[in-house]
Amino acid sequence: MRSIPSTPKEKNAEKDGLPRAPEMEGAETSGGGEAIPDEKAVIAPLVVPAMGPVKIPIPERETWTRQMDFIMSCVGFAVGLGNVWRFPYLCYKNGGGVFLIPYLLIVFVGGIPVFFLEIALGQFMKQGGIAAWNIAPLFKGLGFASMVIVFFCNTYYIMILVWGLYYLVHSFTNTLPWATCGHSWNTKECTEVFRLDQCINGTSGNLSGSGNVYNISCDALANKRSPVMEFWEKKVLQISSGLGEPGQLNWQMILCLLATWIIVYFCIWKGVKSTGKVVYFTALFPYLVLIVLLAHGVTLPGALDGIVYYLKPNWSKLAEAQVWIDAGTQIFFSYAIGLGALTALGSYNRFHNNCYR
């Protein structure tokens, strides 16, 4: 049954040959030409016959060339400087092997679930760390907060790479600049014979340095400084005497900073196509470094004592809250949780990809 137009707007619409309003389709009428909507009617969008349905093109997000590229990218986030440097220090600080108990507990309770959640969110929404939170507008501020954290992390984390590049360049010289004194940045207190580990209770003894053996009193080394520390403080950091002396710009560090950002740019300038190739090096190289450091560490004097301390737990540390805090921060730091990076990596997966597997 066709309803009778009851308003001037509907009469003009039929006169002009235009379709009626969507809410009138599938409706039954009662007396006086008033339409009563049918509960079983399907409300369809209004389509103008002259134009037809309007299709809005949605740009499709690129995907990883191979699934292994995504896996290696996640491995690269999990294995980095945070594990090479920070994790052994935290184990030493928090009672050796006992630190593994809160660490593994928080890994399975908080680390892995949140790690998987961020990847799944990005894969489902096909958006980065900010736009992915359109799924819940109330929490959209989390995306912006993660970007603020990433910004401040990059301001100091990039400097670690700059220092590494600076030392790498100087390591190709015939004589390492931090191995000897006599440079422009060295002071009068610099001495190459700096083995305080051989001094016991301030007594004198035979001290070795630069391949030679010296018989020097340990008291004479009380105010001396090693060339390694002076290279770090005077040459690399160029630490001033205080806030009243701002110092000068270190043009060598500026060049290293510029070179580092250029390298980072070319690693990501083609999106996942270029990143997927670089991660094979950035993810596997830390493992090589760990193996080299392990092989070198076990050959050092006192290595057995360190291994025993690492494996012999100090159970009293479990009662300290700081141990659990350090374990949690290490997990979130090393897994890059809460930074939006995992969400961005997951957004380049296929929608039906089994990211859990």
Secondary structure, DSSP 8 states (H G I E B T S, - for coil): ------SHHHHHHHHTT----GGGTTEEE-GGG-EEE-TT--------TTT-------------SSHHHHHHHHHHHHSSHIIIIIHHHHHHHTTGGGGHHHHHHHIIIIIHHHHHHHHHHHHHHT--TTGGGGGSGGGHHHHHHHHHHHHHHHHHHHHHHHHHHHHHHHTTSSS-TTT-S-STT--TTB-S---GGG--TT--EEEEETTEEEEE-GGGGTT-B-HHHHIIIIIIS---SSTT------HHHHHHHHHHHHHHHHHHTTTHHHHHHHHHHHHHHHHHHHHHHHHHHTTSTTHHHHHHHHHS--GGGGG-HHHHHHHHHHHHHHTTTTSSHHHHHHTTS-TT--S--
